[in-house]
Amino acid sequence: MFQTIPEGLTTTQFATIARLYELGSCSQNRLGRLTSMDAATIKGVIARLAKRDLAQTWTDPEDSRRLLVGLTDEGRALAERAFPKAFEITDKTLEPLSEREREVLMELLVRLR
């Protein structure tokens, strides 16, 4: 059975929202690096989230070349609604692995970062 993140979020949109929820606002460039998205992809993801009033952008007052990104109140609320389902999907995905295999997988993923 195929499961998806609720409320019509794509995986890249959810990753972006989750990272912004965790970190607070940051530059669009840094957010792209933290979510492993190139500049064009993160720009598009942010534009789609902003269109849904889930994220907002503004120019960094300290460097007008830098665009900052943050969640709106609705974006934070959506994240809080989506997290339980995302955890459920992760648990279901990792279900075939033993606890030790899950630990090894996480160690390997961290190394790839």
KOLDO-957458 format. One record per residue (C-alpha): residue number from 1; residue in three letters; x, y, z. Coordinates in nm, 4 decimals. Example, Ala and Ser with C-alpha at 12.3 -4.5 7.8 and 13.67 -1.06 7.14 Angstrom:
<rs>
R, 1, ALA, 1.2300, -0.4500, 0.7800
R, 2, SER, 1.3670, -0.1060, 0.7140
</rs>
This chain:
<rs>
R, 1, MET, 0.0000, 0.0000, 0.0000
R, 2, PHE, 0.1358, 0.3393, -0.1047
R, 3, GLN, 0.1301, 0.6104, 0.1623
R, 4, THR, 0.1852, 0.9798, 0.1153
R, 5, ILE, 0.2464, 1.2831, 0.3290
R, 6, PRO, -0.0908, 1.4463, 0.3999
R, 7, GLU, -0.2349, 1.7655, 0.2584
R, 8, GLY, -0.0926, 1.7245, -0.0889
R, 9, LEU, 0.2714, 1.7860, 0.0000
R, 10, THR, 0.5392, 1.6394, -0.2225
R, 11, THR, 0.8381, 1.4776, -0.0571
R, 12, THR, 1.0570, 1.7774, -0.1459
R, 13, GLN, 0.8002, 2.0179, -0.0038
R, 14, PHE, 0.7740, 1.8148, 0.3152
R, 15, ALA, 1.1546, 1.7978, 0.3483
R, 16, THR, 1.1692, 2.1762, 0.3106
R, 17, ILE, 0.8939, 2.2390, 0.5636
R, 18, ALA, 1.0446, 1.9926, 0.8110
R, 19, ARG, 1.3894, 2.1531, 0.7868
R, 20, LEU, 1.2477, 2.5061, 0.8257
R, 21, TYR, 1.0407, 2.3891, 1.1225
R, 22, GLU, 1.3533, 2.2437, 1.2814
R, 23, LEU, 1.5876, 2.5367, 1.2094
R, 24, GLY, 1.3674, 2.8418, 1.1797
R, 25, SER, 1.4354, 3.0832, 0.8981
R, 26, CYS, 1.7537, 3.0598, 0.6934
R, 27, SER, 1.8883, 3.1588, 0.3544
R, 28, GLN, 1.7389, 2.9897, 0.0509
R, 29, ASN, 2.0889, 2.8796, -0.0500
R, 30, ARG, 2.1568, 2.7120, 0.2861
R, 31, LEU, 1.8137, 2.5503, 0.2839
R, 32, GLY, 1.8892, 2.4001, -0.0563
R, 33, ARG, 2.2141, 2.2527, 0.0740
R, 34, LEU, 2.0475, 2.1166, 0.3884
R, 35, THR, 1.7752, 1.9448, 0.1849
R, 36, SER, 2.0139, 1.8290, -0.0900
R, 37, MET, 1.8372, 2.0339, -0.3578
R, 38, ASP, 2.0037, 2.2413, -0.6258
R, 39, ALA, 1.9332, 2.6144, -0.6504
R, 40, ALA, 1.6636, 2.5833, -0.9171
R, 41, THR, 1.4786, 2.3066, -0.7338
R, 42, ILE, 1.4718, 2.4774, -0.3932
R, 43, LYS, 1.3628, 2.8024, -0.5580
R, 44, GLY, 1.0676, 2.6228, -0.7194
R, 45, VAL, 0.9756, 2.4397, -0.3993
R, 46, ILE, 0.9796, 2.7656, -0.2028
R, 47, ALA, 0.7697, 2.9390, -0.4696
R, 48, ARG, 0.5053, 2.6646, -0.4532
R, 49, LEU, 0.5017, 2.6710, -0.0721
R, 50, ALA, 0.4722, 3.0508, -0.0744
R, 51, LYS, 0.1820, 3.0285, -0.3198
R, 52, ARG, 0.0036, 2.8075, -0.0641
R, 53, ASP, 0.0935, 3.0575, 0.2144
R, 54, LEU, 0.3054, 2.7947, 0.3895
R, 55, ALA, 0.6387, 2.9776, 0.3511
R, 56, GLN, 0.7505, 3.3338, 0.3029
R, 57, THR, 1.0648, 3.4992, 0.1731
R, 58, TRP, 1.2308, 3.8310, 0.2413
R, 59, THR, 1.5600, 4.0006, 0.1667
R, 60, ASP, 1.8262, 3.9664, 0.4353
R, 61, PRO, 1.8629, 4.3127, 0.5936
R, 62, GLU, 2.2361, 4.2486, 0.6380
R, 63, ASP, 2.2992, 4.1357, 0.2778
R, 64, SER, 2.0512, 4.2386, 0.0096
R, 65, ARG, 2.1830, 3.9635, -0.2205
R, 66, ARG, 2.0607, 3.6938, 0.0195
R, 67, LEU, 1.7016, 3.5690, 0.0255
R, 68, LEU, 1.5744, 3.4398, 0.3589
R, 69, VAL, 1.3002, 3.1797, 0.3905
R, 70, GLY, 1.0724, 3.0948, 0.6812
R, 71, LEU, 0.7468, 2.9207, 0.7544
R, 72, THR, 0.4248, 3.1102, 0.7970
R, 73, ASP, 0.1966, 3.0275, 1.0883
R, 74, GLU, 0.0001, 2.8021, 0.8510
R, 75, GLY, 0.3242, 2.6325, 0.7436
R, 76, ARG, 0.4161, 2.5570, 1.1047
R, 77, ALA, 0.0648, 2.4266, 1.1735
R, 78, LEU, 0.0751, 2.2051, 0.8645
R, 79, ALA, 0.4130, 2.0644, 0.9725
R, 80, GLU, 0.2724, 1.9735, 1.3118
R, 81, ARG, -0.0237, 1.8007, 1.1461
R, 82, ALA, 0.1997, 1.6161, 0.8958
R, 83, PHE, 0.4736, 1.4920, 1.1306
R, 84, PRO, 0.2743, 1.2041, 1.2842
R, 85, LYS, 0.1906, 1.0644, 0.9386
R, 86, ALA, 0.5512, 1.1091, 0.8226
R, 87, PHE, 0.6776, 0.9156, 1.1265
R, 88, GLU, 0.4230, 0.6431, 1.0538
R, 89, ILE, 0.5431, 0.6202, 0.6912
R, 90, THR, 0.9062, 0.6035, 0.8054
R, 91, ASP, 0.8264, 0.3257, 1.0537
R, 92, LYS, 0.6420, 0.1295, 0.7840
R, 93, THR, 0.9283, 0.1778, 0.5369
R, 94, LEU, 1.1891, 0.0586, 0.7875
R, 95, GLU, 0.9733, -0.2246, 0.9224
R, 96, PRO, 1.1690, -0.5010, 0.7414
R, 97, LEU, 1.4934, -0.3906, 0.9106
R, 98, SER, 1.6104, -0.4941, 1.2544
R, 99, GLU, 1.6939, -0.2249, 1.5077
R, 100, ARG, 2.0656, -0.2718, 1.4379
R, 101, GLU, 2.0097, -0.2508, 1.0616
R, 102, ARG, 1.8189, 0.0748, 1.1124
R, 103, GLU, 2.1128, 0.2143, 1.3115
R, 104, VAL, 2.3573, 0.1142, 1.0371
R, 105, LEU, 2.1340, 0.2700, 0.7722
R, 106, MET, 2.1224, 0.5980, 0.9641
R, 107, GLU, 2.5006, 0.5947, 1.0122
R, 108, LEU, 2.5495, 0.5441, 0.6392
R, 109, LEU, 2.3030, 0.8196, 0.5484
R, 110, VAL, 2.4809, 1.0619, 0.7800
R, 111, ARG, 2.8124, 0.9772, 0.6125
R, 112, LEU, 2.6644, 1.0525, 0.2699
R, 113, ARG, 2.5639, 1.4002, 0.3765
</rs>
